[in-house]
Amino acid sequence: MQLLSLIQKLSSDNAGPCVTLSMNTHRTHPSNLQDAIQLKNLISEAKDRVLASSDKRSVSSLLEKLDGLTKRVDVNYLLDSLHIFASNDVLEIYRSIWPVSSDAVEISGQFAVRHLLQALNRTEDYLVLVLSQGGVSLYTATNDHIREEVRNGDFPFSENRHYVTFGDKRSDPKQIDAKVNEFINTVDKAVVRVHRETGLNCVVVATDEMHTSLLEMADKPGVYFGHVKINYNQTEPHYIVAQTWELVRSLQQVRRQEAIDEMKQAVAQGKVLTDLTEIFQAALDGRGDLILLREDYRQAARIVNERSLEILDAANIPGAVDDVTSRIAWNVVRQGGRALFTSNDSLLELGAICLKTRY
């Protein structure tokens, strides 16, 4: 996934100062005019903070990148948030469909990848199968966007090719059902082949009857993780993916609730940490299995001797970071754990951040 590669790249760059700008944006005019103003304000704040802690000559390349941002960012082509990562050696611009809790400038020895981790957690790559006897299409999708239509030796199917050929059997319901099942079985095997190649699971767009038959005939029913009822009057890809994304988002919400329930069950097993320093150390040691964070929770801190934290009200002293939770969450993820961000109030009883350990 490209987003994961970007996170890995940014997390490996330690040639500070590293500037991270995050801001909410607008997709349409005239609301997007205020985005240009806010971007200039954040750039100005970033430059002032960089110059307050660094020699101008040593950060000249960084300052040049910051000065050029207003020309590089076209406010007419933004989504719901904008994230900029700049250092002497790096400049990356990421546009996201996920808003942020607040606009912010973060400066430290590493980039703040928290918002990218949140986007990664809520980015879903999947297949969309539009299934009918009149034709079958298969698409690859990411969130609310169709990437491409699958065209290979199987797809698209123009129609049900397993029709009853003998006139005296065309009115036989058993023969008709048998041919429909044969057709669905052929489609299923073609989907499974794509699944094996891509690792992607599938949302089915079909009638209730066709969807039920598909699950009954499927070699691997687990490949099909959702169903949207087909509307034959609106089968254009952009309409279909709007429906499938609504389903996928609802399933993601279920997963986040399941993660909160998993965390609560782990409390009784003595596997949950809520102290920030203990969480920081466990994440460094690779003990983090699942970390949950409130979407609006940020904590300034100074890292002492690489394993201890000094909690701060603001990142206004040398060596401080604006939000240490970004580093903690990435340490969990890069060592095979999970990081989830939620606004669910049921997390409050455990705290704004908590970690389920492996042992």
Secondary structure, DSSP 4 states (H G I P E B T S, - for coil): -HHHHHHHHHHH---S-EEEEEEE--SSTTTTHHHHHHHHHHHHHHHHHHHHHS-TGGGHHHHHHHHTHHHH--GGG--SEEEEEE-SS-EEEEEESS--SS-EEEEESS---HHHHHHHHT--EEEEEEEETTEEEEEEEETTEEEEE--SSSPSB-S------SGGGTT-HHHHHHHHHHHHHHHHHHHHHHHHHH---EEEEE-HHHHHHHHHH-SSGGGEEEEEE--TT---HHHHHHHHHHHHHHHHHHHHHHHHHHHHHHHTTT-EE-SHHHHHHHHHTT-EEEEEEETT----EEEETTTEEEE-SSS-STTEES-THHHHHHHHHHTT-EEEEE--GGGTTT-SEEEEE--
